[in-house]
Amino acid sequence: MASEKKLFRETRAYPVVFMLAITIIFIGILATIYQLTLERVESYRQTMLKKMVLSVFDLPVEDIDKNFDKYITLSNIDNLMYYEAVSDSILMGYCFPISGSGLWGTIQALLSVTPDFDKIINIDILEQNETPGLGGRITEDWFKNQFQGKTLLIDDEPQLFSMIPENEKAKSNEICQITGATASSKAVVDMIYKNVVKYSPKLRAE
């Protein structure tokens, strides 16, 4: 008796082909959505960046595009990108992107400084992949706010802040580290120092 011919869906190859087809379909859908939303996502990212630049100078953020155009100028010197903030024809300071290696990846931030690089105005974290509840706390206001007004240069040399335990009273050359996240805290301090070394000779000479 001749054996009955199997349908393709009853063969061993069918699940493999089926899963491959489903995978291709979903990859195609995701790729299409990505392409359709790419411009909108980039526009949102640029808007949020402008908002953060305004924020680190304590400038109004209600109408982001209008206020950014009013107060901020994007400049470049020797391939170093930075922002200038000017209010009533007075230079408020500079802001530039800084980055460094955290525990689990690159930390990216914005640092604003006075025109003479004497003091920090503000710092804000753009991106980080540190441990939630530990290193991820570098985004908390108490940690960022302690940098405000800190002296950056001593005898024209960038200052590397010392680390002390959280909740202790910090001196002008000290920063309270996050408990259980020494590496993440130090990464922020180190990247401030390294980028001030890079930027200050260029911008202070302007």
N, C-alpha and C positions, 0 to 999 in steps of 0.2 A: 504494500500500500504506500503510495507516494506521500511524503510528508507535506503537511499544509504549509503554504508560504506565509511567513510571519509578516505582520504589519510593521512599518518602520518604528512606530511608537512602542512596540514591544521588544525592540532590540536594545542591546546594551549601549549602543551609541546614542540613542534618543535622549537620555538625560543630559549627556554632555553637550549635544547640539542645542538642546532646549536652553540650558543655562548660559551657553555662549551667546545665543540670540538675545536672551533677556538682558545679559550684561551689556551687549552692544547697544541695545535700545536705550537703556538707562544712561549709559555714558553719553550717547547722542543727545538725550534730553538735558542732562546736566551741562553739557558743553554749550548747547543752545541757550539755556538760561544764563550761563556765565557770560556769553557774548552779548546777550540782550541787556544785561544789567551792569556790564563793565563800566560804561560811561557814567551811569548813575552812581555807582559805588565810588568811582574815582572822584566825582564831583563832591560827594559827601565827605570823602577823606580830606580833600582840599579845604572844604569849609570848616571842618573840625580842626585842621591844622591852623588855619587863620584865627579861629577862635582861641586856640591855645596860645598863639603868639600874642594876641591882644591881652589875654589873661595874665601872662607872665610880666607884662608891663602895667598891670592893674588898669587897663584901658577898657572902656565900655564895650560890651559884646552883644548888645541888643540887636543892632543891625550890623551883622558881621562883615559883609562885603563893603558896605559904605564906610564903616569905621576903619577897616583894614586899609582901604585906599586913602583914607584921610590921614592916618597916623603912621602907617608902616611902609617902608621901602625895602624891597629885596635887592641885595647887592652881592657882589662877588669880588674877591681880591686874591690873586694867586691861587685860583681854583678852590678857595674857601668860601662857601656860601654863608651869608648871615643876613639878619634883618636889622634895620635901623628904625627906632621909634622917635618921631619928632612931634612935639605938641607946642603950638604957638611959636613956631620957628626955633624952639629950643630942643637940642638933642637930649632925649631922655636916657638913651643907652643902646646897647646892642643885644641881640638874641641870636644864638646859633645852636644847631643840633649837636648833641654830644652822644657818644655811645661807648659801650664797654662790655666786657664779658661777665655775665652773671653766673649763677650756679648752674642753670639749665639752658642758657642761651644768651643772646645779645640783649642788652638793655638799651633802649633809645630814649632820649629825653631832650628837652629844650632848656637852655640856661640863658637867663637875661642878666646882664651886668651893667654897672654904671659906665659912662663914656670913658672914664680913666681906668677902668678895670679895678678900681679900688674895692668895690663891694659887690656882692651878689644881690640882685633884685629879687629874683625868683627862680625856682626850678620846677618843672613839671615832667611827668613820665609819659612818654608817647607809647612805648611798647615794652612789655616784659613777659617773661615766661617763668618767673620764679615760683616757688612752692606756695600755693594758696594758704593763707593764715600764718605764713612765716615770711619768706623773702618777698612774697607778693605784697606785703604791707609797706613796701617802699612807695606805693601810690597813696598811702594815707596822708592826710593833711598835716598831722603832727610831725611826721618825719620830714616832709618837704619844707614845711614852714620854718623849721629850725635853721635852714640855710639862709633865710632872708636876713640881709644886713651883715652877713659874715664877711670879714676882710679877706680879699683874694690875694693881694700882693703885699709882701713885706720887703722893703728895700728893693722894689721892682722885681722880686722873685715870687712866683706862684707859691701859695701856701698849701701844704698837704695836711688836711685836718686829721687830728688824732681821734680815735674811737673810744667812747666810754660807755658803760652799761646804760641801758634804757632807764629813764626816770631820774637819772642823776642830773644835777645842775651842771650844764656845759659852760665852759669858758669860751672865749672868742675864737680859740683855735681848736675847739672840740665839737664833735657831733655825737649825739646819742644813737648808738646802734640798736637795731631791732633784736630783741631777745630771741635767740635760736636761729638768727639769720645774719651772722657776722659777715659771711661771704657776700651776700647781697648788699648789705649796708656799705661794706668797704668798696664794692664795685662802683657804687654811685660816687663815693668820695674820690676814688682813683680816676674815674672818667672825667670828673670836673677838673682835677689837677692836670691830666694829660691834655685836655682840650684847651684849657687856659694857657698852657705852655705853647700850644700851637697858634692860638688866635691872638693873644695879647700883643706880641711884638708887631703883628701886622696892623691891627686896628688902632692901637695906641699911637702908631706912627702917622695915622691918617690926619 
